[in-house]
Amino acid sequence: VLFSPTAPKLKRMAAVWEAKVEEAGLVPGAGSHGHTKAPQPRDRTADPLPQPLDADALDRLAADKKVDGSEANGSSIAFVLEFGGHRGKRVLLAGDAHASVLTSALRRYAEMVGEDKVRLDLVKLSHHGSNANVSTKMLDMIDCHRFLVSTNGDNFAHPDDAALAKIIRAASGPVTFFCNYRSKRIEPWSVEGPAIGATFEFPKSSSASLRVKA
């Protein structure tokens, strides 16, 4: 079931497409004459987590609200993958989609399947767990306890503490985050998480992959 992009988001991207492609070192309609420009790595040093990391601390972290206004992210593909029919498995692969688009799509999907909250077995967090792409309104539309964080923390220093806090606060029970890298940003959460109902799973080594079983 396709959630994103919407027609208005595609129109916004179309208006800036050529400039964005050239900015990335590509030739519109022709790809690249050489290597594209790689994003410059940002400081990966994460701010220390508040101590103690308790319910009040989560509330303060989650209060940091941002909104993604990027045209490129607004054109991102996001969808729910279903397997096994109505009572089977469901995975939300959110790409880099905007939280407002996901919220509206989840509301429509909930009506379609007859659920107050959409039951999901796994959510791949939008934009690698960016605070600007994870909203409380979106989380209020889902019933999920397993989340995938796909990033090594380079360039954008994701996932954001605020996004993780929002997810833990919104969940009706303990949550598990599956991370494909044990990054400097996520390591403190893996230590403090169990005390606030959150566990973190990582690959067994830096060269290993991570398999999430249904």
N, C-alpha and C positions, 0 to 999 in steps of 0.2 A: 504494500500500500504506500504510494508515494506521498510524502509530506511536504517536501521542498524541492525545487523553488516554486514560488507563486509567480503568476504573470506580472504583477507590479514589480516584484524584485528583479525579474529578468529584464524588464524595461529599464530599470535603473542601471543595471549592469551594462546593457546595450549602449547606453548613453556615454559610458566612460570606457568601454571595452578597448578601443584602439589605444588610448593613452595608457591604460594599465598594461596591455600587452607589450608596448614599447618600453615602458618603465621596467619591465621584467627582463629586458634584453632580447625579446622575441620580435619577429617580423609578422605583423597581422596577416593571417591567412597563409603564411609560409613557414611558420615555426621559427627555427633559430639558425643563424649562420655559424654559430659556435656555441660556446658554453653560456648558459644563462647566468645572471648574477645571483649568487647565493646570498641569503640574508646574513647580515652580520651578527655573530653571536652576542647575546646580551649577558649581563652579569647574572650568573646562576645562583648567587648567594641568596638564600631565602631568609626572610625575617624570622627571628626566633618565634616559636609558637608561644602564645600566652600561657602563663603558669598561675594557677593550675588550669589545664585544658578541661574545663567543665562546661555545663550547660550555659552558664552566663557568658563564658568566653566564646562559645559557639554562636550565641546570639549576637555578640559584638562583631564577630567576623562576618556573619551572614548579613549584617546590616549594610555592608559595603555593596551598593548596587551600581552596576554599570550596564550599558546597552551597546551592543555591537552595531555600528552604522556602516560597516564596510559593504560596498556594492558586491565585491567578489564573494564574500562569505554569504551574502544574501542570495546569491545564485547557486549556492551549494546544494547538492543532491542529498536528501535525507529520506529514509523510508523505514517502514516496519516490515521485516521478513517473517513470514508465518510458515510453520511446518507442522503438519498433522491436524489441520482443520481448526475449528473454533476453540477446542480445548487443548490444542497442541502447544508448541513452543512459539514464542514471539520475541524477536530481538529488534530494538530500535537502533539503527545505525544513523546517527545524527549528523555526520559529516562536519561541516562548519556552520550549520544553519543557525539562523537567528532564533532566539528563545521565543519571541512573539509568534513567529510562524509555527514553531513546534507546538506551542500552547494551543493555538487555534486548530491545528490539525489533530492534535490529541483529543480536543473537545468533540470534533466531528467524528473521529474514530470511536470514541467512547459511546456516542449515540448509535453508531452503526452496529457495534457489537453488544449493545445493551448493558454497559458497565458504567458505574459511577466514576470509577477510576480505571484506567487502562491497565490490565494485568500484563506485565512484561517480565520476561525471564532474564534479560540482560539489556543494558543501555550502554552504547558506546557514546561517551560524553562529547557533545559538540565542541569543536575547536580545542580539543585536547584538555577540556576542563577549564576553559576560560570563564572567569567570573561574568564577563559580558554576555556569555552565551548560555548561562545556566541561571534560570530565574525560579523564584519560589512558586510563582503561578504555574510554570511548566511542571515543576515537581509535584504540585498538588493534584495534577491530572493523572499521575501514574502510581501504580502499586508495584514497586520493584525494590529488590534488595541487593542487586548485583550490578556493578558498574565497571566499564572498561575505560582505562586511561591510557591513551596511545600517544606517548611523547617521551623524549629523553630530557625535556626541560630546557633544551637549547633554544636560543633565539627569542622565545616569548616567555620563558620561565613559567610554563604551565606544568601542572594544574595550579590554579589559584587557591589559596587558603579559604577564601570566601566561598568559592564554589563547593569545596569539600564540606564546609560547615553547613551550607544550605541543604546539601543532600542528606547528611547525618540527621539534621534537625527534622527534615520532612518525612523521613522513613518511619514506618510504624514498628520497626524492630531493628535488630542488628543488620549492618550492611557490610558487604565485601567489595573492595576495590581490586580489580585485576590490572596490574601495571606491567607494561612490557619493558620498562627500565626501572632500576632501583636508583632514581636520581637524587641529587642533593636536596631537592625541594620536597620529595615525597618521603624520604627516609625518616624525618622527625615524626611524621604522621603515623608511620608504621610502628613506631615505638610507643607513642601516646594513644593511638587509636583504640586498642582493646578496652581501655578504661571508659570510653565513651560510646562503645557499641560499634566500633568499626575495625575491621581487619583488612590487611593488605597482602595480596599475593603477588609474587615476583617470579621471573624465570630463575632456574637453579644456578645459572651462571650468566655472565655478560654475553656469551655467544649462543645461549640457548633460547629457544622460542617458548612461548607460553600458551598452553592449551586450556581453554575454558570449557568444561564439560557441562552439558545441559542437565 
